[in-house]
Amino acid sequence: MFAGLLAFGWAGPAAAERVIVLAAASTAHVIDEVIGQFDAGPDDSVVASYAGTSALARQIESGAPADIFLAANEAWMDHVEAQGLIEPGSRQVLAGNRLVFVTSISDMAAFEPSATLDLPGLLDGGRLAIGNPDHVPAGIYARQALEALGLWPDVRSQLAPAADVRAALALVARGEAPLGIVYATDAARIEGMHVLGTIPALLHEPVVYPVVLIAGRASPLATRFFEFLTGPEGRAAFARAGFIVD
């Protein structure tokens, strides 16, 4: 019997397939929800790893195993695409977001972000928590807005740059920074976090989340999850979390 099975090319049960999603830290709670809703099958799975977009892009560039990449800005996706690392025709924008000033100080008054804002006075010797403005998308957007308002020279020496936007939010939540600039969706998830003002979108590049299949990794399961993520179910999850979805 065994010899007969070998003769017909029997190779035993097929190996379980695992799809790996690398996603911007600000999308973690939504991607976890979408993965939970997706039916991968009895043996297969979808897993996600979260970090700052720049760190994830460098991982992909270095050959880290990944099937899907969800970034928090176009520039880092452009960087990955320029190296031929994305599946042609797969790139699309999944959602958008807004930047807000936040604090954990309950009696700090709300304000309108403008060129007349006394940001050093509000910091009162403390630091402004943002994603690292050299490479973290939320920090890049924040710097663009502060430069557009003419406030950057006054606060650049008072920054608390973080590895990703959620790390910046954590500094504010712990009281280690009196103010922060983060995504509206993250601020809404933290109890005791107060939004002081929304930064006008025209002051920075659009906050968008492009998503792609990685080149050579478009397996049937990866493609099926990608279609689920970018389809009505995935977009509805992002909308429920407060992201901007067309």
PAZAPA-4460 file (N, C-alpha, C; in steps of 0.05 Angstrom, whole numbers, plus 32768, in hexadecimal, padded with zeros to 4 digits):
% residues 246
    n_x    n_y    n_z   ca_x   ca_y   ca_z    c_x    c_y    c_z   seq   type   mol
   8011   7FE8   8000   8000   8000   8000   8011   8019   8000     1      M     A
   8025   801B   8013   8036   8032   8015   8046   8037   7FFB     2      F     A
   8051   8020   7FEF   805F   8023   7FD7   804D   802D   7FC0     3      A     A
   8034   8024   7FC1   8022   802D   7FAD   801C   804B   7FAE     4      G     A
   8019   8055   7FC7   8015   8072   7FCB   802C   8082   7FC1     5      L     A
   8044   8079   7FC6   805C   8087   7FBC   805C   8087   7F9E     6      L     A
   8054   8071   7F92   8054   8070   7F75   8042   8084   7F69     7      A     A
   802C   808B   7F77   801A   809F   7F6D   8021   80BC   7F76     8      F     A
   8038   80BF   7F82   8042   80DA   7F89   8037   80E5   7FA3     9      G     A
   802D   80D4   7FB6   8022   80DD   7FCF   8038   80E9   7FE0    10      W     A
   8034   8100   7FEA   8049   810E   7FFA   8040   8116   8015    11      A     A
   802A   810B   801F   8020   8112   8039   800F   812B   8039    12      G     A
   8006   8134   8051   7FF5   814B   8053   8004   8165   804A    13      P     A
   7FF5   8177   803D   8001   8190   8035   8008   81A1   804E    14      A     A
   801F   81AF   804C   8028   81C0   8062   8014   81D8   8065    15      A     A
   8010   81DF   807F   7FFF   81F6   8084   800C   820F   807A    16      A     A
   7FFC   8221   8070   8006   823B   8065   8001   8251   8079    17      E     A
   8015   8263   807B   8013   827A   808D   8019   8293   807D    18      R     A
   8006   82A6   807E   800A   82C0   8071   8013   82D4   8086    19      V     A
   8028   82E3   807F   8034   82F7   8091   802E   8313   8087    20      I     A
   8021   8323   8098   801B   833F   8092   802D   8351   80A3    21      V     A
   803B   8363   8096   804A   8377   80A3   803A   8391   80A1    22      L     A
   8032   839C   80B8   8020   83B3   80B7   8029   83C9   80CA    23      A     A
   8023   83E2   80C2   802A   83F9   80D3   801D   83F6   80EF    24      A     A
   802B   83FF   8103   8022   83FC   811F   8007   8407   8124    25      A     A
   8001   841D   8116   7FE7   842B   811B   7FCF   841A   8111    26      S     A
   7FD4   8405   8102   7FBE   83F4   80F8   7FBB   83DA   8107    27      T     A
   7FCA   83D6   811C   7FCB   83BC   8129   7FB0   83B2   8132    28      A     A
   7FA0   83C3   8140   7F87   83BA   814A   7F73   83B3   8134    29      H     A
   7F75   83C0   811D   7F63   83BA   8107   7F6C   83A1   80F8    30      V     A
   7F85   839E   80F3   7F8F   8386   80E6   7F89   836D   80F7    31      I     A
   7F8D   836F   8111   7F86   8359   8123   7F68   8351   8120    32      D     A
   7F57   8366   811E   7F3A   8360   811A   7F35   8353   80FF    33      E     A
   7F41   835D   80EA   7F3D   8352   80CF   7F47   8335   80CE    34      V     A
   7F5E   832F   80DA   7F68   8314   80DB   7F55   8302   80E9    35      I     A
   7F49   830C   80FF   7F36   82FC   810E   7F1D   82F6   80FF    36      G     A
   7F15   8307   80EC   7EFD   8303   80DC   7F02   82F1   80C4    37      Q     A
   7F1B   82EE   80BC   7F22   82E0   80A4   7F23   82C2   80A9    38      F     A
   7F18   82B2   8097   7F18   8295   8099   7F2F   828A   8088    39      D     A
   7F46   8285   8096   7F5E   827B   8088   7F5C   825E   8083    40      A     A
   7F4A   8250   8090   7F48   8233   808D   7F52   8225   80A7    41      G     A
   7F4E   820B   80A8   7F54   81FD   80C1   7F72   81FB   80C8    42      P     A
   7F83   81FB   80B4   7FA0   81F8   80B9   7FB1   8210   80B3    43      D     A
   7FA7   8222   80A1   7FB6   8239   8099   7FB1   8250   80AC    44      D     A
   7FC2   8265   80AB   7FC0   827C   80BD   7FCA   8296   80B0    45      S     A
   7FC1   82AC   80BC   7FCB   82C7   80B5   7FD5   82D3   80CE    46      V     A
   7FEE   82DD   80CE   7FFA   82E9   80E5   8004   8305   80DD    47      V     A
   8006   8317   80F1   800F   8332   80EB   8025   833A   80FE    48      A     A
   8037   834C   80F4   804C   8358   8103   804A   8376   8100    49      S     A
   804C   8385   8116   8047   83A2   8115   8060   83B1   811E    50      Y     A
   8065   83C7   8110   807B   83D9   8117   8078   83F3   8107    51      A     A
   808B   8405   810A   808A   841D   80F9   808E   8416   80DC    52      G     A
   8081   8424   80CA   8082   841E   80AE   809F   841D   80A3    53      T     A
   80B0   842F   80AC   80CC   842F   80A2   80DA   8415   80AA    54      S     A
   80D6   840C   80C3   80E3   83F3   80CC   80D9   83DB   80BC    55      A     A
   80BF   83DA   80B6   80B4   83C4   80A6   80BE   83C5   808A    56      L     A
   80C0   83DC   807E   80CB   83DF   8062   80E7   83D4   8061    57      A     A
   80F7   83DA   8075   8113   83D1   8076   8114   83B3   8079    58      R     A
   8101   83A8   8089   8100   838B   808C   80FB   837D   8071    59      Q     A
   80E8   8388   8062   80E1   837D   8048   80F9   8380   8035    60      I     A
   8106   8397   8036   811E   839C   8026   8134   8388   802C    61      E     A
   8136   837F   8045   814A   836C   804E   8143   834F   8049    62      S     A
   812B   834B   803E   8123   8330   8037   8113   8321   804D    63      G     A
   8109   8330   8060   80F8   8323   8075   80DF   8317   8068    64      A     A
   80D7   82FF   8071   80BF   82F3   8066   80A6   8303   806B    65      P     A
   8098   830A   8056   8080   831A   8058   806F   8316   803F    66      A     A
   8055   8315   8042   8043   8311   802B   8034   832B   8024    67      D     A
   802E   833B   8039   801E   8353   8035   802B   8369   8046    68      I     A
   802C   8381   803A   8038   8398   8048   8023   83AF   8048    69      F     A
   801D   83B8   8060   800B   83CF   8064   801B   83E6   8071    70      L     A
   801F   83FB   8061   802F   8412   806A   801E   8429   8073    71      A     A
   802A   843C   8081   801C   8454   808A   8022   846C   807A    72      A     A
   8031   8469   8064   8034   847F   8052   803D   8475   8037    73      N     A
   803A   8486   8023   8041   847F   8007   805F   847D   8002    74      E     A
   806E   848E   8010   808B   8490   800A   8099   8475   800F    75      A     A
   8093   8469   8026   80A1   844F   802C   8097   8439   801A    76      W     A
   807E   843A   8012   8075   8427   7FFE   8082   842B   7FE3    77      M     A
   8086   8445   7FDC   8095   844B   7FC3   80B1   843F   7FC5    78      D     A
   80BD   8441   7FDC   80D8   8436   7FE0   80D9   8418   7FDB    79      H     A
   80C5   840A   7FE6   80C4   83ED   7FE2   80BE   83E6   7FC5    80      V     A
   80AC   83F5   7FB9   80A4   83EF   7F9E   80BB   83F4   7F8B    81      E     A
   80CB   8409   7F90   80E1   8410   7F7E   80F6   83F9   7F7C    82      A     A
   80F6   83E8   7F90   8109   83D2   7F91   80FD   83B8   7F85    83      Q     A
   80E5   83BB   7F7A   80D9   83A4   7F6D   80CF   838F   7F81    84      G     A
   80C7   8398   7F99   80C0   8385   7FAE   80A2   8382   7FB2    85      L     A
   8091   838F   7FA1   8075   838B   7FA4   8069   837E   7F8B    86      I     A
   8053   836F   7F8F   8046   8362   7F79   8039   8377   7F67    87      E     A
   8040   8377   7F4E   8035   838B   7F3B   8017   838C   7F3B    88      P     A
   800C   83A4   7F3C   7FEF   83A7   7F3B   7FE0   83A3   7F55    89      G     A
   7FEF   839D   7F6B   7FE1   8397   7F84   7FDE   83B0   7F96    90      S     A
   7FED   83C5   7F90   7FED   83DC   7FA3   7FD3   83EC   7FA2    91      R     A
   7FC9   83F1   7FB9   7FB1   8402   7FBC   7FB0   8410   7FD7    92      Q     A
   7FA2   8426   7FD9   7F9F   8434   7FF3   7F87   8428   8002    93      V     A
   7F8C   841F   801B   7F78   8412   802A   7F68   8426   803B    94      L     A
   7F75   843A   8047   7F67   844C   8059   7F78   8466   805D    95      A     A
   7F6C   8479   806B   7F7A   8492   8072   7F77   8497   8090    96      G     A
   7F84   84AD   8099   7F83   84B3   80B5   7F87   84D1   80B9    97      N     A
   7F86   84DA   80D2   7F8A   84F6   80D9   7F9E   84F8   80F0    98      R     A
   7FAC   850F   80F1   7FBE   8515   8107   7FB1   8527   811C    99      L     A
   7FB7   8521   8136   7FAB   8531   814B   7FC0   8536   8161   100      V     A
   7FBD   854D   816E   7FCC   8552   8187   7FBE   8544   819E   101      F     A
   7FCD   8536   81AF   7FC0   8529   81C6   7FD0   852F   81E0   102      V     A
   7FC2   852B   81F6   7FCE   852D   8210   7FBF   851B   8223   103      T     A
   7FCC   8514   8239   7FBE   8506   824F   7FB8   8518   8266   104      S     A
   7FBE   8532   8263   7FB9   8546   8277   7F9B   854F   8275   105      I     A
   7F8C   8549   8288   7F6E   854C   8286   7F65   8569   8283   106      S     A
   7F74   857C   828F   7F6A   8598   828E   7F78   85A9   8279   107      D     A
   7F86   859D   8266   7F92   85AD   8251   7F7D   85B4   823D   108      M     A
   7F7B   85CC   8235   7F66   85D6   8224   7F6B   85CE   8207   109      A     A
   7F56   85C9   81F8   7F58   85C3   81DC   7F61   85DC   81CD   110      A     A
   7F6C   85D8   81B5   7F76   85EF   81A6   7F74   85E9   8188   111      F     A
   7F76   85FE   8178   7F76   85FB   815B   7F93   85FD   8152   112      E     A
   7F9E   85E8   8146   7FB9   85E9   813C   7FBC   85FF   8127   113      P     A
   7FCE   8612   812D   7FD2   8629   811B   7FEE   8634   811F   114      S     A
   7FF5   8648   810F   800F   8654   8110   8013   8664   812A   115      A     A
   7FFE   866B   8137   8000   867B   8150   8000   8669   8169   116      T     A
   8000   864F   8166   7FFF   863D   817D   801A   863F   818C   117      L     A
   8018   8643   81A6   8030   8644   81B7   8036   8628   81C1   118      D     A
   8042   8618   81AE   8048   85FC   81B5   805D   85F9   81CA   119      L     A
   8073   8609   81CA   8086   8607   81E0   8079   860D   81FB   120      P     A
   8066   8620   81FB   8059   8627   8214   8047   8610   821E   121      G     A
   803A   8602   820C   8029   85EB   8213   803A   85D4   821D   122      L     A
   8052   85D1   8212   8064   85BC   821B   806F   85C2   8237   123      L     A
   8073   85DB   823D   807C   85E4   8257   8094   85D4   8261   124      D     A
   80A8   85D3   824F   80C1   85C5   8256   80C1   85A7   8250   125      G     A
   80AA   859D   8249   80A8   8580   8243   80AE   857C   8225   126      G     A
   80A8   8563   821C   80AE   855C   8200   8095   8555   81F0   127      R     A
   8097   8558   81D6   8082   8551   81C4   8087   8536   81B9   128      L     A
   8076   8523   81BF   8079   8507   81B5   806F   8504   8199   129      A     A
   8080   84FB   8187   8077   84F6   816B   8087   84DD   8161   130      I     A
   807E   84D1   814C   808F   84BD   813F   80A8   84CA   8135   131      G     A
   80BE   84BB   8134   80D7   84C6   812B   80D3   84D4   8110   132      N     A
   80D7   84EE   810F   80D1   84FD   80F6   80E4   84F7   80DF   133      P     A
   80F9   84E8   80E4   810C   84E1   80CF   8102   84C9   80BE   134      D     A
   80F1   84B8   80CA   80E9   84A1   80BB   80CE   8495   80C1   135      H     A
   80C2   849C   80D8   80A8   8492   80E0   8092   84A3   80D2   136      V     A
   8080   8497   80C3   806C   84A7   80B5   805D   84BC   80C6   137      P     A
   8053   84B4   80DE   8044   84C7   80EE   8056   84DE   80F6   138      A     A
   806F   84D9   80FB   8082   84EE   8102   8089   8500   80EA   139      G     A
   808A   84F4   80D2   808F   8503   80BA   8078   8516   80B4   140      I     A
   805F   850B   80B7   8048   851D   80B4   8047   8533   80C8   141      Y     A
   804E   852C   80E1   804D   8540   80F7   8061   8557   80F1   142      A     A
   8079   854F   80E8   808D   8563   80E2   8084   8575   80CB   143      R     A
   8078   8569   80B6   806E   8579   80A0   8059   858E   80A9   144      Q     A
   8048   8585   80BB   8033   8598   80C5   803F   85AE   80D6   145      A     A
   8052   85A7   80E7   805F   85BB   80F8   806F   85CE   80E8   146      L     A
   807C   85C4   80D3   808B   85D6   80C1   8078   85E9   80B2   147      E     A
   8062   85DE   80A9   804E   85EF   809B   8043   8605   80AD   148      A     A
   8041   8600   80C6   8037   8614   80D9   804D   8626   80E4   149      L     A
   8066   8620   80DD   807C   8630   80E7   8084   862A   8103   150      G     A
   807A   8613   810E   807F   860C   812A   8097   85FA   812E   151      L     A
   80A1   85EE   8118   80B6   85DA   811B   80D0   85E5   8128   152      W     A
   80DA   85FD   8121   80F3   8606   812D   80F0   8609   814C   153      P     A
   80D8   860F   8155   80D5   8613   8172   80D3   85F9   8182   154      D     A
   80CD   85E3   8175   80C9   85CA   8185   80DB   85B3   817D   155      V     A
   80EB   85B7   8168   80FC   85A0   815F   810F   8597   8174   156      R     A
   8117   85A8   8187   8129   85A0   819D   811A   8595   81B4   157      S     A
   80FF   8594   81B3   80EF   858A   81C9   80DF   8572   81C1   158      Q     A
   80E9   8563   81AE   80DB   854B   81A5   80E2   8532   81B6   159      L     A
   80CF   8520   81B7   80D3   8505   81C2   80CD   84F2   81AB   160      A     A
   80E0   84ED   8199   80DB   84DD   8181   80D9   84BF   8189   161      P     A
   80C5   84B2   817D   80C0   8496   8184   80C2   8484   816B   162      A     A
   80C5   846A   8170   80CA   8457   815B   80B1   8453   8149   163      A     A
   809A   8458   8154   8081   8458   8144   806C   8469   8153   164      D     A
   8056   846D   8146   8042   847F   8151   8036   8476   816B   165      V     A
   8033   845C   816E   8028   8452   8187   803B   8455   819F   166      R     A
   8055   8454   8199   8069   8459   81AE   8067   8476   81B6   167      A     A
   8063   8488   81A3   805F   84A5   81A9   8046   84A9   81BB   168      A     A
   8031   849B   81B4   8018   849D   81C3   801D   8493   81E0   169      L     A
   802C   847E   81E2   8032   8473   81FD   8041   8486   820F   170      A     A
   8053   8496   8203   8061   84AB   8212   804E   84BF   821E   171      L     A
   8039   84C6   820F   8025   84D9   8219   8014   84CC   822E   172      V     A
   800C   84B3   8229   7FFA   84A5   823C   8007   84A2   8257   173      A     A
   8022   849E   8257   8030   849A   8270   8038   84B4   827D   174      R     A
   8032   84CA   8270   8039   84E4   827B   8055   84EC   8278   175      G     A
   8064   84DE   8266   8080   84E4   8261   8083   84FB   824D   176      E     A
   806E   8501   823F   806D   8518   822D   8052   8525   8230   177      A     A
   8050   8540   8234   8037   854D   8238   8025   854E   821F   178      P     A
   8032   854D   8208   8024   854E   81EE   802F   853A   81DB   179      L     A
   801E   8532   81C8   8027   8521   81B2   8017   8527   8199   180      G     A
   8023   851F   8183   8014   8520   8169   8012   8503   815F   181      I     A
   7FFA   84F9   815D   7FF6   84DD   8156   7FDE   84DB   8143   182      V     A
   7FD8   84C3   813A   7FC0   84BE   8129   7FA7   84BF   813A   183      Y     A
   7F92   84CA   812F   7F78   84CC   813D   7F6E   84B1   8145   184      A     A
   7F72   849C   8135   7F68   8482   813B   7F76   8476   8154   185      T     A
   7F90   847C   8157   7F9E   8472   816F   7F95   8481   8188   186      D     A
   7F92   849B   8186   7F8A   84AB   819D   7F6F   84A2   81A7   187      A     A
   7F5D   849A   8196   7F42   8493   819E   7F41   8479   81AD   188      A     A
   7F57   8469   81AC   7F56   844F   81B9   7F61   844F   81D5   189      R     A
   7F6D   8466   81DE   7F7A   8467   81F8   7F69   8476   820C   190      I     A
   7F62   8468   8222   7F52   8475   8236   7F62   848B   8244   191      E     A
   7F56   84A2   8249   7F64   84B8   8255   7F74   84CA   8242   192      G     A
   7F73   84C4   8228   7F81   84D4   8215   7F6E   84E9   820A   193      M     A
   7F77   8502   820A   7F66   8519   8202   7F71   8524   81E7   194      H     A
   7F5F   8527   81D4   7F67   8533   81BA   7F63   8551   81BE   195      V     A
   7F79   8560   81B9   7F79   857D   81BD   7F73   858C   81A3   196      L     A
   7F7A   8580   818C   7F75   858D   8173   7F7C   857B   815C   197      G     A
   7F6D   857C   8146   7F73   856D   812E   7F83   857E   811B   198      T     A
   7F99   8573   8111   7FAB   8581   80FF   7F9E   8582   80E3   199      I     A
   7F9A   8599   80D7   7F8E   859A   80BC   7F9E   8589   80A8   200      P     A
   7F90   857A   8098   7F9D   8567   8086   7FAD   8575   8071   201      A     A
   7FA7   858E   806A   7FB5   859C   8055   7FD2   85A4   805E   202      L     A
   7FD8   85A0   8078   7FF3   85A7   8082   8008   8591   807E   203      L     A
   7FFF   857A   8075   8012   8564   8071   8009   8552   805A   204      H     A
   801A   8541   8052   8013   852E   803D   7FFB   851D   8047   205      E     A
   7FEB   8512   8035   7FD4   8502   803D   7FDD   84EA   804D   206      P     A
   7FD0   84E5   8064   7FD5   84CD   8074   7FC6   84B6   8068   207      V     A
   7FD4   84A5   805A   7FC6   848E   804D   7FD5   8475   8052   208      V     A
   7FC7   845E   804F   7FD2   8444   8055   7FD2   8433   803C   209      Y     A
   7FE7   8433   802C   7FE8   8421   8015   7FEF   8404   801D   210      P     A
   7FE4   83F1   800F   7FE8   83D5   8015   7FEF   83C6   7FFB   211      V     A
   8000   83B2   7FFD   8009   83A3   7FE6   800D   8386   7FED   212      V     A
   800D   8375   7FD8   8018   835A   7FDA   8036   835C   7FD4   213      L     A
   8046   834D   7FE2   8063   834D   7FDD   8069   833B   7FC5   214      I     A
   807B   8344   7FB4   8082   8336   7F9C   808A   8319   7FA1   215      A     A
   807F   8307   7F92   8085   82EB   7F95   8078   82DC   7FAC   216      G     A
   8066   82EB   7FBA   805A   82DF   7FD2   803B   82DE   7FD0   217      R     A
   8031   82E1   7FB7   8014   82E1   7FB3   8009   82C5   7FB2   218      A     A
   800B   82B6   7FC8   7FFF   829C   7FC9   7FE1   829E   7FC9   219      S     A
   7FD3   8288   7FC4   7FB5   8289   7FC5   7FAB   8294   7FDF   220      P     A
   7FB6   828C   7FF6   7FAC   8295   8010   7FB3   82B3   8014   221      L     A
   7FCB   82BB   800C   7FD3   82D7   800F   7FC1   82E9   7FFE   222      A     A
   7FBC   82E0   7FE5   7FAB   82EF   7FD3   7F8E   82F1   7FDE   223      T     A
   7F85   82DB   7FEA   7F6A   82DA   7FF4   7F67   82ED   800C   224      R     A
   7F7B   82ED   801E   7F7A   8300   8035   7F7D   831C   802C   225      F     A
   7F8E   8321   8018   7F92   833D   800E   7F77   8347   8003   226      F     A
   7F69   8336   7FF4   7F4F   833F   7FE9   7F3A   8343   8000   227      E     A
   7F3C   8334   8015   7F2A   8337   802C   7F31   8352   803A   228      F     A
   7F4A   8357   803E   7F53   8370   804B   7F4C   8389   803C   229      L     A
   7F4F   8388   8022   7F49   83A0   8011   7F2C   83A1   8008   230      T     A
   7F1D   838C   800E   7F01   838B   8006   7EEE   8398   801A   231      G     A
   7ED4   8394   8018   7EC1   83A1   802A   7EC5   839A   8047   232      P     A
   7ECD   8381   804D   7ED0   837A   8069   7EE7   8388   8076   233      E     A
   7EFE   8388   8069   7F15   8396   8074   7F11   83B4   8076   234      G     A
   7F06   83C0   8062   7F02   83DD   8062   7EEE   83E5   8077   235      R     A
   7EDA   83D4   807C   7EC6   83DA   8091   7ED4   83DA   80AC   236      A     A
   7EE7   83C7   80B0   7EF5   83C7   80CA   7F05   83E0   80CE   237      A     A
   7F12   83EA   80B9   7F21   8403   80BC   7F0E   841A   80C1   238      F     A
   7EF7   841B   80B4   7EE4   8430   80B9   7EDA   8430   80D6   239      A     A
   7ED4   8418   80E0   7ECB   8417   80FC   7EE0   8421   8110   240      R     A
   7EF9   841E   8109   7F0F   8427   811A   7F15   8445   8117   241      A     A
   7F06   8453   8106   7F09   8470   8103   7F1B   8478   80ED   242      G     A
   7F25   8465   80DD   7F36   846D   80C6   7F23   8479   80B0   243      F     A
   7F30   8487   809E   7F21   8493   8087   7F21   847E   8071   244      I     A
   7F0A   8475   8069   7F07   8461   8054   7EF4   846C   803F   245      V     A
   7EFD   846A   8026   7EEC   8474   8010   7ED5   8460   800A   246      D     A
***
